[in-house]
């Protein structure tokens, strides 16, 4: 069950004048309340035009499940970031045909390549408030009872919503579980790769330039959605046809100038701006340091295990990219927090909140226990974190083939229940994606790399005190004394990998219809491990459900108080991001990160050329270099800059998940794609700093220049309603 936000009457009525900066990832329904602010920044559209999910332009925005895209043609052409489509490029790459380096351009529909079977495009069509239905009779109820009650009612609501084939419905909550909204999305199941420039363009600068300005990255890719001959969503088939969206965005090839209005519409992941000070402190002192260490070790382990093995390196390229991004992100957050008073600021806000509550009898009666109850639950959770980080991670993740066996076994158990009572991810609605996930493992699995990562996790686990370890794990792996090392488990690991057939896709697919007893009697080593660890896995899931139930009770009460308090101070009352569609706005503007340093708004082709070397990650396609050396700009040069702009800065408020979101001008036309933030914005998921927080966009003029002059994607330019260079 995914989670969503509460729209209070006060939040909707929030005066635009009270907003001190362009802060806020706004739900579309709130935009009319800040229309004056939008108009002052330069918006020419009516705010009400941005509040409807079924009308232009928001009905052209699509979710990828982890990124955002947008329709740019009547034939389902979708623009998103290169790093968002990188997994699809990797999926179709081999040692002999490395599309990651070479790039890919389909000359016609027939040449477009299918994505991973689990890739989806989600088009939001409706949002319905079902809060009363889900929470009836649950005042003051927390823990497992709250979770199971809401879970059951949510599944009933979802089942009703999905009676029309081709739709995916999910329940989100706002404010930790006070209010719930049903999101209805068209689920396009056949997604294909249309065009991806070489990663030497799409990921130019690599980890070195990630989160940095100045930036010179062509982070864009084109996909296409397909549907069945009847026009309804269907799995991949050669008989499918391009999806025809109700709307598609117009592209403005002129781009933006300094000071111009800009906005981004997309699906940001999660922000933590309403969290307690102690939660931020835990992130700074525990979660991020350990995350940085663990991700760094994982990246190094993969590098060592894939050295001189290009086929294995291709299989793990997408994972490495994701790990590297997360590692640098958390490094940046720690660095940013060290330079700020974020924790002290949150503590001061909480002190003001408590004083505000105590100052009024009505507020005291309504909110008096909210903060204390949440703090008590957080303290309980904090006592479990070592086991969760190094123990439960083995249960929930672990080796790839163990994870496949565990999920297959769980599916067999869940099938004994009525569909409405099955766990999320194991209902009938999920089985197509489940099968796709099992089928695609081979594309991202190598036994040697997998074992190396497993040994890395086991090494951390073995350092836990015995009281923090998991009895089932110890028994299954033969951990019978303190001080054991991974080397001591070598024979057990040898047997695990040698005595399993699950590395064969046919063996995995054969288990899709197996009964629980088939798993329990199996001689397959990873199946045996999954069955042995399953009781512990169930306990872990139950604890998570208890926690979710308590959170729904305690955090929602705290957030009710916090929102009311912030509104009393005239501050923005937008909800934390939670994977739902949001709109954010601002202007094209630079910034000064420190005394004497001023970062301008645009980078150009000349900057790309200055960075090019013969070493990764600053390699560049020969043709592109030659064109830049000749100053061959085609028709894409900016008249003021005298060259082609590559990337640009705005002060729009974004976070992870916004990647691939279209950058729109004052008329709602596409002028680029947002793909990153500056180093100073890394901590913006917790704290928004209007002076330093900037979003980085790839300029539409650079996109068109690469498409037109470098890769000759003329037919795609025409498909978007433009004309390439004659």
C-alpha positions in Angstrom: 0.0 0.0 0.0 1.5 3.3 -1.1 0.9 6.4 0.7 -0.6 9.9 -0.2 -1.5 13.5 1.6 -4.3 15.5 3.3 -5.7 18.6 1.7 -7.0 20.6 4.6 -9.4 23.5 4.0 -6.8 25.8 5.4 -4.1 24.5 3.1 -6.3 25.0 0.1 -7.2 28.5 1.2 -3.5 29.4 1.9 -2.9 32.9 0.6 -0.3 33.2 -2.1 1.2 36.3 -0.5 2.2 34.2 2.5 4.6 32.0 0.5 8.0 33.6 0.9 9.8 31.6 -1.9 9.2 29.3 -4.8 9.2 26.4 -2.3 6.7 23.7 -2.6 5.8 20.6 -4.6 2.2 21.4 -5.1 -0.7 19.0 -5.6 -2.5 20.2 -8.8 -5.7 20.9 -6.8 -3.9 23.5 -4.7 -2.6 25.5 -7.6 -5.6 27.8 -7.9 -5.0 28.9 -4.3 -1.5 30.3 -5.3 -2.5 31.7 -8.8 -1.4 35.2 -7.9 2.1 33.9 -7.1 2.2 31.9 -10.4 1.0 34.9 -12.4 3.5 37.2 -10.7 6.3 34.8 -11.9 5.0 34.9 -15.4 2.5 32.1 -15.9 0.1 32.8 -18.9 -2.1 29.7 -18.4 -5.0 29.8 -15.9 -4.1 28.0 -12.7 -7.3 26.0 -13.1 -5.9 24.5 -16.3 -3.1 23.1 -14.2 -5.4 21.6 -11.6 -7.2 19.1 -13.8 -5.5 15.7 -14.3 -7.7 14.9 -17.3 -7.0 18.0 -19.3 -4.0 19.5 -21.1 -1.2 19.8 -20.1 -1.2 17.5 -17.0 -2.9 14.6 -18.9 0.3 14.4 -21.0 2.5 13.7 -17.9 3.3 10.0 -17.4 4.9 8.1 -14.5 7.5 5.4 -15.0 7.2 4.1 -11.5 10.5 5.6 -10.5 10.9 8.6 -12.9 8.6 10.9 -14.9 8.0 11.3 -18.7 5.7 13.1 -21.0 3.9 12.5 -24.3 5.3 14.6 -27.1 3.4 13.2 -30.1 0.0 11.7 -30.9 1.8 8.3 -31.3 2.7 7.8 -27.7 6.3 9.1 -28.0 7.6 9.7 -24.4 10.5 11.9 -23.5 12.4 11.1 -20.2 15.9 11.2 -18.9 18.7 9.0 -20.2 19.3 7.7 -16.7 15.6 6.9 -16.4 15.8 4.8 -19.6 19.2 3.4 -18.9 17.8 0.2 -17.5 16.0 -0.4 -20.7 19.2 0.3 -22.7 21.1 -2.1 -20.5 18.4 -4.7 -20.8 18.9 -4.7 -24.6 22.7 -4.5 -24.5 25.1 -7.4 -25.0 28.9 -7.6 -25.2 28.6 -7.7 -29.0 26.0 -4.9 -29.2 26.6 -2.4 -26.4 23.8 0.1 -26.8 24.9 1.9 -23.7 28.1 3.1 -25.5 26.8 3.1 -29.1 23.4 4.6 -28.4 20.3 3.5 -30.2 17.9 5.0 -32.8 15.0 3.1 -34.2 14.3 4.2 -37.8 10.7 3.1 -37.6 8.1 1.5 -35.3 9.2 -2.0 -36.2 12.8 -1.4 -35.1 11.9 -0.2 -31.6 13.1 -2.5 -28.8 10.9 -3.9 -26.0 11.8 -2.9 -22.5 11.9 -5.2 -19.5 8.5 -6.9 -19.2 7.9 -5.0 -16.0 8.4 -1.6 -17.4 5.2 0.5 -17.3 3.9 3.9 -18.3 1.2 5.3 -15.9 -1.2 8.0 -17.0 -3.1 9.5 -14.1 -6.8 10.0 -14.9 -8.6 10.4 -11.5 -8.1 11.1 -7.8 -10.8 10.2 -5.3 -10.8 10.9 -1.6 -11.7 7.6 0.2 -10.5 8.7 3.7 -13.9 8.2 5.4 -14.3 4.7 4.0 -10.9 3.5 5.1 -10.7 5.1 8.6 -14.3 4.6 9.8 -14.3 3.4 13.4 -10.5 3.6 13.8 -10.2 6.7 16.0 -7.5 6.0 18.5 -6.7 2.6 17.0 -3.1 1.9 16.0 -0.8 -1.1 15.4 -1.6 -4.2 13.5 -5.4 -3.8 13.8 -5.3 -0.4 12.1 -3.0 -1.6 9.4 -5.0 -4.8 8.6 -8.3 -2.9 8.6 -7.2 -0.2 6.3 -5.3 -2.7 4.1 -8.5 -4.8 3.7 -10.6 -1.8 2.9 -8.0 -0.5 0.5 -7.9 -3.7 -1.4 -11.7 -3.7 -1.7 -11.6 -0.1 -3.0 -8.8 -1.0 -5.4 -10.7 -4.0 -6.8 -13.7 -1.9 -7.5 -11.6 0.7 -9.2 -9.8 -1.9 -11.4 -13.0 -3.5 -12.8 -12.2 -1.7 -16.0 -9.4 -3.6 -17.7 -6.2 -1.7 -18.3 -6.2 0.4 -15.2 -4.0 0.4 -12.1 -5.4 1.9 -8.9 -3.4 2.6 -5.8 -4.2 4.1 -2.4 -1.9 6.9 -1.1 -2.1 8.7 2.2 -1.4 12.3 3.1 0.0 13.3 6.5 1.0 9.9 7.6 -2.4 8.2 7.4 -5.0 10.7 8.3 -6.4 11.0 4.8 -6.4 8.6 1.8 -6.8 9.1 -1.9 -7.4 6.6 -4.7 -5.2 7.3 -7.8 -6.6 5.7 -11.0 -4.0 5.3 -13.8 -4.0 3.9 -17.2 -1.3 1.2 -17.1 0.5 0.9 -20.4 2.3 -2.5 -20.3 4.2 -2.5 -23.6 7.0 0.0 -23.5 9.7 0.2 -26.1 13.0 2.0 -26.6 12.9 4.5 -29.4 16.1 6.6 -29.1 18.9 6.9 -26.7 22.1 8.9 -27.4 25.4 7.4 -26.4 26.0 7.4 -22.7 29.0 9.6 -23.6 26.3 12.3 -24.2 23.5 11.0 -21.9 25.8 10.5 -18.9 28.6 12.9 -19.9 30.7 13.6 -16.7 29.4 10.5 -14.9 29.8 10.4 -11.2 32.3 13.3 -11.2 29.7 15.8 -12.5 26.7 14.2 -10.8 25.0 16.8 -8.6 27.5 19.4 -9.8 27.3 22.8 -11.6 28.4 23.6 -14.2 26.9 20.6 -16.0 27.1 19.5 -19.7 25.0 16.4 -19.9 22.5 15.4 -22.6 20.3 13.4 -20.2 17.4 12.5 -22.4 15.9 9.4 -24.0 12.8 8.6 -26.0 10.4 5.7 -25.3 7.1 4.8 -26.8 3.9 3.2 -25.3 2.1 0.5 -27.2 -1.4 -1.0 -26.7 -3.3 -3.9 -28.2 -5.1 -3.8 -31.5 -8.3 -2.9 -29.6 -6.6 0.2 -28.1 -6.4 -1.2 -24.6 -3.2 -1.9 -22.6 -1.7 -5.2 -23.3 1.6 -7.0 -22.7 4.3 -6.8 -25.5 3.2 -8.3 -28.8 4.3 -7.6 -32.4 0.7 -6.9 -33.2 0.4 -4.0 -30.8 0.2 -0.5 -32.0 1.4 2.9 -30.7 -0.7 4.4 -27.9 -2.6 7.5 -28.9 -2.8 9.8 -25.9 -5.6 12.3 -25.3 -3.0 15.1 -25.3 0.6 15.6 -25.9 2.9 18.5 -25.1 4.1 21.1 -27.7 7.8 21.6 -27.9 9.1 25.2 -28.0 12.5 25.1 -29.8 13.3 28.6 -28.7 13.9 27.6 -25.1 14.2 30.0 -22.2 16.2 33.0 -21.2 17.4 34.3 -17.8 14.5 35.3 -15.6 11.9 33.4 -17.6 9.1 31.5 -15.9 9.6 27.8 -15.6 7.7 25.0 -14.1 8.0 21.2 -13.7 5.2 18.6 -13.6 6.1 15.1 -12.5 6.1 12.4 -9.9 8.6 13.4 -7.1 9.5 10.5 -4.7 9.5 11.4 -1.0 10.5 14.4 1.0 11.0 14.6 4.8 10.4 18.3 5.5 7.8 17.5 8.1 9.9 15.0 10.0 11.0 15.5 13.6 14.4 16.9 14.5 15.4 13.6 16.0 14.6 11.8 12.7 16.9 14.2 10.9 19.6 13.6 13.6 19.2 9.8 13.2 19.7 10.2 9.4 22.8 12.3 10.0 24.3 10.1 12.7 23.2 6.6 11.7 21.4 6.0 8.4 23.4 8.1 6.0 26.9 7.2 7.3 26.1 3.5 7.2 24.4 3.9 3.8 27.4 5.6 2.4 29.7 2.9 3.7 27.5 0.1 2.5 26.9 1.5 -1.0 30.5 2.3 -1.4 31.4 -1.3 -0.5 28.8 -2.7 -2.8 30.0 -0.6 -5.7 33.6 -1.7 -5.1 32.5 -5.3 -4.8 30.7 -5.2 -8.2 33.7 -3.5 -9.8 36.1 -6.2 -8.5 33.7 -9.1 -9.5 33.1 -7.7 -13.0 36.7 -6.8 -13.8 37.7 -8.0 -17.3 34.2 -9.5 -17.6 32.3 -7.1 -19.9 29.2 -9.2 -20.1 28.8 -9.3 -16.3 29.6 -5.5 -16.2 26.7 -4.9 -18.6 24.3 -6.8 -16.4 25.1 -4.7 -13.4 25.5 -1.4 -15.1 22.1 -0.1 -14.1 22.6 -1.2 -10.5 26.0 0.5 -10.3 24.6 3.7 -11.7 21.8 3.7 -9.1 24.2 2.8 -6.2 26.6 5.6 -7.3 23.9 8.2 -7.4 22.6 7.2 -3.9 26.2 7.2 -2.5 26.9 10.7 -3.8 23.5 11.9 -2.7 24.0 10.9 0.9 27.5 12.2 0.9 26.2 15.5 -0.3 23.4 15.5 2.3 25.9 15.0 5.2 28.1 17.7 3.8 25.2 20.1 3.4 23.9 19.5 6.9 27.3 20.1 8.4 27.2 23.6 7.0 23.7 24.4 8.2 21.7 24.6 11.4 19.0 22.3 10.1 18.7 20.2 13.3 18.7 23.2 15.5 16.1 24.9 13.3 13.8 21.8 13.5 14.3 21.7 17.3 13.4 25.4 17.5 10.3 24.8 15.3 9.2 21.9 17.5 9.6 24.1 20.6 7.4 26.8 19.0 4.9 24.1 18.1 4.7 22.8 21.6 4.3 26.3 23.0 1.6 27.1 20.5 -0.3 23.9 21.5 0.0 24.7 25.2 -1.2 28.3 24.7 -4.7 27.2 23.8 -7.0 24.8 25.7 -8.7 23.6 22.5 -5.4 23.0 20.8 -4.0 21.3 23.9 -7.0 18.9 24.0 -6.7 18.1 20.2 -2.9 17.9 19.8 -1.5 17.6 23.3 -0.3 14.0 23.0 0.6 14.0 19.3 4.3 14.8 19.6 5.0 12.6 22.7 3.2 9.6 21.1 5.2 9.8 17.9 8.5 10.2 19.8 7.7 7.1 21.8 7.1 5.1 18.7 10.3 6.4 17.1 12.3 5.3 20.2 10.9 1.8 19.9 11.9 1.6 16.3 15.3 3.0 17.0 16.1 0.0 19.2 15.6 -2.4 16.2 17.6 -0.6 13.6 20.9 -2.6 13.8 19.0 -5.9 13.2 16.9 -4.3 10.5 19.9 -2.9 8.6 22.1 -6.0 8.7 19.7 -8.8 9.5 16.4 -8.0 7.9 18.2 -6.9 4.8 19.2 -10.5 4.2 15.5 -11.6 4.6 14.1 -8.9 2.4 16.9 -8.8 -0.2 19.7 -11.3 0.0 21.1 -13.3 -3.0 19.1 -13.0 -6.2 18.1 -16.6 -6.4 17.0 -16.7 -2.7 14.8 -13.6 -3.4 13.2 -15.4 -6.4 12.6 -18.6 -4.4 11.2 -16.6 -1.4 8.8 -14.6 -3.6 7.7 -17.7 -5.5 7.1 -19.6 -2.2 5.1 -16.6 -0.8 3.0 -16.5 -4.0 2.1 -20.1 -3.5 1.0 -19.4 0.1 -0.9 -16.3 -0.8 -2.8 -18.1 -3.5 -4.5 -20.1 -0.8 -6.2 -17.0 0.4 -9.1 -15.0 -1.2 -7.6 -12.5 -3.6 -8.7 -9.5 -1.5 -6.8 -11.0 1.5 -3.5 -11.5 -0.3 -0.5 -9.4 0.5 0.3 -6.3 -1.7 2.3 -7.4 -4.7 0.9 -11.0 -4.7 -2.7 -10.4 -5.8 -4.0 -11.5 -9.2 -3.5 -8.0 -10.4 0.2 -8.3 -9.8 0.9 -11.6 -11.4 1.8 -10.3 -14.9 4.5 -8.1 -13.4 5.6 -10.9 -11.1 6.1 -13.3 -14.1 7.9 -10.6 -15.9 10.3 -10.1 -13.0 11.0 -13.8 -12.8 11.6 -14.0 -16.6 14.0 -11.0 -16.6 16.4 -12.0 -13.8 18.9 -13.5 -16.3 19.5 -10.0 -17.7 20.7 -8.7 -14.4 22.2 -11.8 -12.7 25.7 -13.2 -12.6 26.6 -15.9 -10.0 30.0 -14.6 -9.2 28.9 -11.0 -8.7 25.8 -12.2 -6.8 27.9 -14.3 -4.4 30.4 -11.5 -3.9 27.5 -9.2 -2.8 26.0 -11.9 -0.6 29.4 -12.4 1.1 29.6 -8.7 1.7 26.2 -8.7 3.4 27.0 -11.8 5.4 30.2 -10.1 6.7 28.2 -7.3 8.1 25.6 -9.7 9.6 28.3 -11.8 11.4 29.5 -8.7 13.2 26.1 -8.3 15.0 25.7 -9.4 18.6 24.0 -12.8 18.9 21.0 -11.1 20.5 20.6 -9.0 17.3 20.9 -11.9 14.9 18.1 -13.9 13.5 17.9 -17.5 14.7 16.6 -18.9 11.4 19.4 -17.3 9.5 22.0 -18.7 11.9 20.5 -22.2 11.7 20.2 -22.2 7.9 23.7 -21.0 7.3 25.4 -23.0 10.0 26.4 -20.0 12.2 26.9 -21.7 15.5 29.4 -19.5 17.3 30.5 -15.9 17.7 33.5 -14.8 15.8 32.7 -16.8 12.6 33.8 -15.2 9.4 32.5 -15.4 5.8 35.4 -17.8 5.0 34.0 -20.2 7.6 30.8 -20.4 5.6 32.6 -21.0 2.3 31.5 -24.6 1.9 27.9 -23.7 2.7 27.9 -21.0 0.1 29.5 -23.3 -2.4 26.6 -25.8 -1.9 24.0 -23.0 -2.2 25.1 -21.9 -5.6 26.0 -25.4 -6.9 22.8 -27.1 -5.9 20.3 -24.7 -7.3 18.7 -24.6 -10.8 17.0 -21.3 -10.3 19.6 -19.5 -12.4 17.7 -21.1 -15.3 14.7 -19.1 -16.4 12.7 -22.3 -17.2 13.3 -23.6 -13.7 11.9 -20.4 -12.2 8.9 -20.2 -14.5 8.1 -23.9 -13.7 7.6 -22.8 -10.0 5.0 -20.1 -10.8 2.2 -22.6 -10.4 3.8 -24.8 -7.7 2.1 -25.5 -4.4 3.6 -24.8 -1.0 4.3 -28.5 -0.5 6.4 -28.5 -3.7 8.7 -25.9 -2.2 8.8 -27.6 1.2 9.9 -30.9 -0.4 12.2 -29.3 -3.0 15.9 -30.4 -3.2 16.9 -27.0 -4.7 19.3 -25.3 -2.2 17.9 -21.8 -2.6 14.4 -23.0 -2.3 15.3 -24.8 0.9 16.9 -21.6 2.2 13.8 -19.6 1.4 11.5 -22.1 3.2 13.8 -22.2 6.2 13.9 -18.4 6.5 10.3 -17.7 5.8 9.1 -17.7 9.4 11.6 -14.9 10.1 10.5 -13.1 6.9 6.9 -13.3 8.2 7.9 -11.8 11.5 9.6 -9.0 9.8 6.6 -8.2 7.7 4.3 -8.3 10.8 6.6 -5.8 12.5 6.4 -3.5 9.5 2.6 -3.7 9.5 2.5 -2.8 13.3 4.8 0.1 12.6 2.7 1.3 9.6 -0.4 1.1 11.8 1.2 3.0 14.6 2.5 5.6 12.1 -0.9 6.1 10.7 -2.2 6.9 14.2 0.7 8.9 15.7 2.3 10.7 12.7 -1.1 11.8 11.3 -1.9 13.5 14.6 1.5 15.2 14.7 1.2 16.4 11.2 -2.3 17.7 11.8 -0.8 19.9 14.5 2.2 20.9 12.5 0.2 22.0 9.4 -2.2 24.0 11.5 0.8 25.6 13.3 2.6 26.4 10.1 -0.5 27.9 8.6 -0.9 30.1 11.7 2.6 31.5 10.9 1.7 32.1 7.3 4.1 29.5 5.9 3.6 27.2 3.0 1.3 24.3 3.8 2.0 21.9 1.0 2.3 18.2 1.7 5.5 16.2 1.6 6.1 14.5 -1.7 4.9 10.9 -1.8 5.2 9.7 -5.5 2.0 11.6 -6.5 1.7 14.1 -9.3 3.0 17.5 -8.3 3.7 20.9 -10.0 6.5 23.2 -8.9 7.5 26.5 -10.4 10.2 29.2 -10.4 12.4 31.1 -12.8 15.7 30.6 -14.7 18.3 31.9 -12.2 21.8 31.3 -11.1 23.2 31.4 -7.6 26.2 32.2 -5.5 27.4 29.2 -3.4 30.0 31.2 -1.5 31.6 34.5 -1.4 33.2 35.6 -4.6 31.6 32.8 -6.7 28.7 33.3 -9.0 27.2 30.5 -11.0 25.5 31.6 -14.3 22.3 30.2 -15.6 23.5 28.3 -18.8 26.2 26.1 -20.0 27.1 25.7 -23.7 28.6 23.5 -26.3 31.9 25.3 -25.7 31.9 24.0 -22.2 31.3 20.4 -23.4 34.3 20.7 -25.7 36.5 22.0 -23.0 35.7 19.0 -20.8 36.2 16.3 -23.5 39.2 14.0 -22.9 40.1 10.5 -24.0 39.1 9.1 -20.5 35.8 8.0 -19.2 33.5 9.8 -18.1 34.6 12.6 -20.4 34.6 10.7 -23.7 32.4 12.0 -26.4 31.2 10.8 -29.8 33.6 11.8 -32.6 30.9 13.4 -34.8 29.7 15.6 -31.9 33.3 16.8 -31.2 33.9 17.6 -34.8 30.6 19.6 -35.1 31.5 21.5 -31.9 35.0 22.3 -33.2 33.5 23.7 -36.4 30.9 25.7 -34.4 28.3 24.0 -36.4 25.2 25.0 -34.4 22.5 24.4 -37.1 19.5 26.5 -36.1 19.7 25.8 -32.4 22.0 28.6 -31.2 20.6 31.0 -28.7 20.9 34.6 -30.2 22.1 36.1 -26.9 24.6 33.3 -26.1 25.8 32.9 -29.6 26.0 29.1 -29.2 23.8 26.1 -28.3 22.8 26.0 -24.6 23.3 22.6 -23.0 22.0 22.8 -19.4 20.4 25.5 -17.4 19.4 26.3 -13.8 16.1 27.2 -12.2 14.9 27.5 -8.6 12.0 25.1 -9.0 11.6 22.7 -6.1 12.2 19.1 -7.0 13.4 15.8 -5.6 14.0 12.2 -6.7 11.3 10.9 -9.0 11.2 14.2 -10.7 13.9 13.0 -13.1 12.6 13.1 -16.6 9.8 15.6 -15.8 9.2 18.1 -18.6 10.3 21.6 -18.0 7.5 23.9 -19.2 7.4 27.6 -20.1 4.7 30.1 -19.3 2.5 28.6 -22.0 2.9 25.0 -20.8 5.3 24.1 -23.7 8.4 21.8 -23.3 11.7 23.7 -23.1 13.8 20.9 -21.5 13.8 18.1 -19.0 14.8 18.3 -15.4 17.5 15.7 -14.5 19.4 16.7 -11.4 20.0 19.3 -8.7 23.1 21.2 -7.7 25.3 20.1 -4.8 23.7 22.6 -2.4 20.2 21.1 -3.2 21.1 17.5 -2.1 19.7 18.1 1.4 16.5 19.7 0.0 14.5 16.6 0.7 14.7 17.7 4.4 15.3 21.5 4.1 14.5 23.9 1.2 17.0 26.8 0.9 15.7 29.4 -1.6 19.1 31.0 -2.0 21.0 27.9 -2.9 18.6 25.1 -4.0 18.6 24.8 -7.8 17.3 22.3 -10.3 19.4 21.4 -13.4 17.7 20.9 -16.7 18.8 19.7 -20.2 17.9 22.4 -22.7 15.5 21.5 -25.5 17.9 23.2 -27.9 20.7 20.8 -27.0 18.4 17.9 -27.2 17.3 18.9 -30.7 20.9 19.7 -31.8 22.0 16.2 -30.8 19.0 14.6 -32.4 19.4 16.6 -35.6 23.0 17.2 -36.2 24.7 14.3 -34.3 22.3 11.3 -34.6 20.1 12.3 -37.6 16.8 11.5 -35.7 15.0 13.6 -38.2 11.8 11.5 -38.2 11.4 12.0 -34.4 11.8 15.7 -34.7 9.1 15.7 -37.3 6.9 13.5 -35.1 7.1 16.2 -32.4 5.8 18.8 -34.9 9.1 20.4 -35.7 11.4 20.5 -38.7 15.0 19.4 -38.7 17.7 21.3 -40.4 17.3 21.2 -44.2 
